[in-house]
């Protein structure tokens, strides 16, 4: 009789210790904000010496020449010569990176943990990969090299950003302008496209996601903020991160850890399928 009571009370205990939905949402938002602050501050640890950053940019251009993807100058000239394209590209670069990614995160949260968990994990892993590259391999973007125009600086009077990358006016000192390789503008945009491809039910939404990813790649190069290879490697980082996130999600949770977490008795967990990390 006592054992039966223990079995029946375990699920109730698990339910009473679960946070309500609004509390989990607030906690998740706080975690994302903390992650973003740490990420932004960590980027400032990178070396700001321009000479090796310019040399690294030359090396990337050399690789692009071998592959045949040196499209920076033509795109930059397009965004420079046509004011409306340059202005729209500046707002795209300075705004959608945050707005679209945040909107998709909220949408995934509403779909449920089985979708939100792997996608958030992929975004975090890819961003950490990029952070390591920013610290180890500071790289000058095209706008620091003669012949290229800083399109956002050209339209700074028409937007909320200043002359320092896409940072708000007066906060340019808080951004790392050599965090160019790989491009997380391109990486996060591909993350959006993959999330919509995996979880959106309407075809036009999935097409919109891929259009956004390709459009972002064009914008970051056209505005003089990234090399073509920055975008390609940014895509590769997110693709690898998503694969790692899915693999991590399939790791079984040991029965003993599951019992301690959920309050299950010793005999119950062994008769069920292994839990999987969210």
Phi, psi and omega per residue, in radians:
X1 nan -0.743 -3.127
X2 -1.143 -0.689 3.127
X3 -1.128 -0.680 3.130
X4 -1.108 -0.685 3.113
X5 -1.115 -0.645 3.138
X6 -1.153 -0.679 3.142
X7 -1.130 -0.764 -3.081
X8 -1.266 -0.455 -3.097
X9 -1.467 -0.311 -3.085
X10 -1.110 -0.878 3.110
X11 -1.053 -0.645 3.123
X12 -1.105 -0.684 3.109
X13 -1.113 -0.712 3.132
X14 -1.104 -0.683 -3.130
X15 -1.184 -0.684 -3.074
X16 -1.268 -0.388 -3.134
X17 -1.635 -0.017 3.109
X18 -1.408 2.329 3.136
X19 -1.216 2.542 3.044
X20 -1.137 2.842 -3.057
X21 -1.012 -0.758 -3.095
X22 -1.153 -0.613 3.140
X23 -1.205 -0.699 3.107
X24 -1.140 -0.632 3.115
X25 -1.148 -0.749 3.121
X26 -1.123 -0.760 3.125
X27 -1.084 -0.730 3.126
X28 -1.109 -0.728 3.117
X29 -1.092 -0.737 3.114
X30 -1.103 -0.721 3.119
X31 -1.093 -0.718 3.127
X32 -1.150 -0.716 3.121
X33 -1.125 -0.733 3.107
X34 -1.109 -0.748 3.123
X35 -1.060 -0.741 -3.130
X36 -1.159 -0.726 3.127
X37 -1.106 -0.806 3.121
X38 -1.080 -0.737 3.118
X39 -1.069 -0.799 -3.115
X40 -1.145 -0.754 -3.137
X41 -1.203 -0.643 -3.128
X42 -1.144 -0.545 3.120
X43 -1.100 -0.453 -3.140
X44 -1.276 -0.177 3.109
X45 -1.339 -0.234 -3.096
X46 -1.196 2.652 3.106
X47 -1.152 2.324 -3.131
X48 -1.790 0.202 3.104
X49 -1.147 2.108 -3.022
X50 -1.287 -0.549 -3.043
X51 -1.044 -0.946 3.106
X52 -1.145 -0.511 3.116
X53 -1.167 -0.675 3.089
X54 -1.213 -0.669 3.109
X55 -1.117 -0.677 3.130
X56 -1.177 -0.634 3.077
X57 -1.104 -0.700 3.088
X58 -1.085 -0.672 3.123
X59 -1.125 -0.704 3.114
X60 -1.144 -0.693 3.095
X61 -1.089 -0.650 3.103
X62 -1.095 -0.752 3.107
X63 -1.114 -0.733 3.111
X64 -1.066 -0.664 3.124
X65 -1.112 -0.669 3.109
X66 -1.154 -0.718 -3.115
X67 -1.344 -0.499 -3.101
X68 1.541 0.685 -3.113
X69 -2.201 0.564 3.108
X70 -1.431 1.407 -3.084
X71 -1.867 0.077 -3.020
X72 -1.074 -0.843 -3.013
X73 -1.109 -0.784 -3.123
X74 -1.100 -0.761 3.139
X75 -1.181 -0.721 3.127
X76 -1.100 -0.664 3.109
X77 -1.168 -0.652 3.094
X78 -1.072 -0.792 -3.126
X79 -1.266 -0.396 -3.140
X80 -1.478 -0.712 -3.053
X81 -1.333 -0.422 -3.102
X82 -1.995 1.881 -3.009
X83 -1.019 -0.764 -3.070
X84 -1.149 -0.667 3.111
X85 -1.157 -0.747 3.125
X86 -1.116 -0.708 -3.128
X87 -1.199 -0.805 3.115
X88 -1.115 -0.686 3.109
X89 -1.120 -0.624 3.125
X90 -1.156 -0.772 3.105
X91 -1.161 -0.673 3.086
X92 -1.016 -0.893 -3.081
X93 -1.108 -0.720 -3.013
X94 -1.463 -0.277 -2.975
X95 -2.115 -0.904 -2.957
X96 -1.144 -0.476 3.114
X97 -0.891 -0.698 -3.113
X98 -1.600 -0.778 -3.025
X99 -1.147 -0.867 -3.081
X100 -1.179 -0.767 3.133
X101 -1.066 -0.774 3.117
X102 -1.105 -0.722 3.137
X103 -1.105 -0.700 3.133
X104 -1.213 -0.634 3.063
X105 -1.061 -0.764 3.113
X106 -1.108 -0.750 3.117
X107 -1.062 -0.776 3.121
X108 -1.125 -0.666 3.103
X109 -1.027 -0.722 -3.125
X110 -1.241 -0.447 3.107
X111 -1.266 -0.506 3.116
X112 2.245 2.860 -3.053
X113 -1.134 -0.513 -3.113
X114 -1.186 -0.347 3.071
X115 -1.803 -0.748 -3.107
X116 -1.150 -0.736 -3.059
X117 -1.019 -0.986 3.134
X118 -1.078 -0.674 -3.112
X119 -1.177 -0.761 3.118
X120 -1.124 -0.707 3.131
X121 -1.073 -0.726 3.113
X122 -1.112 -0.724 3.132
X123 -1.111 -0.743 -3.125
X124 -1.176 -0.761 -3.124
X125 -1.119 -0.797 3.132
X126 -1.089 -0.700 3.138
X127 -1.161 -0.663 3.103
X128 -1.177 -0.679 3.057
X129 -1.006 -0.827 -3.126
X130 -1.113 -0.681 3.136
X131 -1.045 -0.735 3.105
X132 -1.071 -0.681 3.118
X133 -1.181 -0.672 3.135
X134 -1.092 -0.686 -3.118
X135 -1.284 -0.698 -3.063
X136 -1.482 -0.515 -3.015
X137 -2.316 1.141 3.076
X138 -1.016 2.300 -3.046
X139 -2.331 2.338 3.126
X140 -1.318 2.320 3.057
X141 -1.377 2.957 -3.108
X142 -0.982 -0.605 -3.055
X143 -1.129 -0.208 3.083
X144 -1.620 0.038 -3.069
X145 -2.036 2.421 -3.128
X146 -0.986 2.425 -3.126
X147 1.764 -0.289 3.110
X148 -1.905 2.586 -3.099
X149 -1.893 2.379 3.029
X150 -1.422 1.685 -3.014
X151 -1.155 -0.662 3.118
X152 -1.127 -0.688 3.088
X153 -1.136 -0.610 3.118
X154 -1.086 -0.562 -3.098
X155 -1.954 0.365 -3.086
X156 -1.065 -0.556 -3.128
X157 -1.207 -0.335 -3.104
X158 -1.727 -0.020 -3.103
X159 -2.291 -3.004 -3.108
X160 -1.665 -0.043 -3.115
X161 -1.618 2.851 3.090
X162 -1.774 -2.748 -3.108
X163 -1.528 -0.046 -3.113
X164 -1.789 1.635 -3.116
X165 0.937 -2.312 -3.141
X166 -1.913 0.330 -3.137
X167 -1.227 2.525 3.068
X168 -1.005 2.680 -3.130
X169 -0.956 2.323 3.125
X170 1.523 -0.136 -3.116
X171 -2.000 0.317 -3.110
X172 -1.077 -0.507 -3.142
X173 -1.212 -0.210 -3.123
X174 -1.679 0.115 3.131
X175 -2.063 2.621 3.107
X176 -1.729 1.869 -3.063
X177 -1.367 -0.080 3.098
X178 -1.804 0.203 3.084
X179 -1.536 1.222 -3.032
X180 -1.887 -0.494 -3.034
X181 -2.094 2.013 -0.013
X182 -1.463 2.992 3.133
X183 -1.533 2.065 3.060
X184 -1.487 -0.222 2.910
X185 -1.050 -0.836 3.109
X186 -1.202 -0.713 -3.118
X187 -1.108 -0.832 3.129
X188 -1.128 -0.614 3.117
X189 -1.142 -0.689 3.069
X190 -1.158 -0.637 3.076
X191 -1.017 -0.739 3.090
X192 -1.059 -0.822 -3.125
X193 -1.064 -0.727 3.141
X194 -1.179 -0.720 3.122
X195 -1.058 -0.752 3.131
X196 -1.220 -0.637 3.122
X197 -1.117 -0.716 -3.095
X198 -1.332 -0.637 -2.897
X199 -2.087 -0.297 3.123
X200 -1.350 2.470 -3.101
X201 -1.651 -0.327 -3.120
X202 -1.689 2.320 -3.086
X203 -1.086 -0.703 -3.072
X204 -1.142 -0.506 3.081
X205 -1.208 -0.729 3.104
X206 -1.125 -0.711 3.089
X207 -1.107 -0.697 3.114
X208 -1.066 -0.670 3.123
X209 -1.099 -0.783 3.124
X210 -1.202 -0.605 3.070
X211 -1.103 -0.705 3.111
X212 -1.121 -0.720 3.137
X213 -1.119 -0.798 3.132
X214 -1.191 -0.701 3.113
X215 -1.087 -0.687 3.118
X216 -1.124 -0.705 3.114
X217 -1.068 -0.725 3.110
X218 -1.148 -0.738 -3.092
X219 -1.135 -0.784 -3.071
X220 -1.164 -0.526 3.083
X221 -1.403 -0.776 -3.105
X222 -1.105 -0.562 3.139
X223 -1.431 -0.036 3.102
X224 1.447 0.298 -3.083
X225 -1.702 -0.279 -3.114
X226 -2.623 2.702 2.981
X227 -1.472 2.803 3.115
X228 -1.016 -0.711 -3.110
X229 -1.176 -0.451 3.043
X230 -1.048 -0.754 -3.135
X231 -1.166 -0.772 -3.117
X232 -1.085 -0.765 3.136
X233 -1.225 -0.597 3.050
X234 -1.051 -0.704 3.060
X235 -1.116 -0.759 -3.132
X236 -1.090 -0.678 3.137
X237 -1.092 -0.785 -3.121
X238 -1.213 -0.679 3.102
X239 -1.071 -0.772 3.108
X240 -1.134 -0.720 -3.129
X241 -1.102 -0.679 3.136
X242 -1.158 -0.689 3.109
X243 -1.112 -0.741 3.108
X244 -1.119 -0.742 -3.124
X245 -1.086 -0.704 3.123
X246 -1.189 -0.658 3.125
X247 -1.158 -0.739 3.103
X248 -1.083 -0.657 -3.123
X249 -1.165 -0.277 -3.141
X250 -1.673 0.027 3.133
X251 -1.266 2.111 3.141
X252 -1.163 2.506 3.043
X253 -1.483 2.230 3.117
X254 -0.958 2.442 -3.107
X255 -0.957 -0.682 -3.124
X256 -1.098 -0.744 3.124
X257 -1.159 -0.646 3.130
X258 -1.133 -0.721 3.136
X259 -1.104 -0.706 -3.111
X260 -1.206 -0.596 -3.102
X261 -1.309 -0.761 -3.046
X262 -1.708 -0.110 -3.135
X263 1.304 0.491 -3.127
X264 -1.439 2.560 3.050
X265 -1.251 2.871 -3.013
X266 -1.034 -0.682 -3.032
X267 -1.398 -0.356 -2.979
X268 -1.345 -0.798 -3.038
X269 -1.131 -0.541 -3.072
X270 -1.213 -0.342 -3.128
X271 -1.605 -0.033 -3.089
X272 -1.924 2.918 3.073
X273 -1.137 2.564 3.112
X274 -1.050 2.441 3.082
X275 -1.270 2.752 3.136
X276 -2.152 2.463 -3.134
X277 -1.128 2.325 3.086
X278 -1.398 nan nan
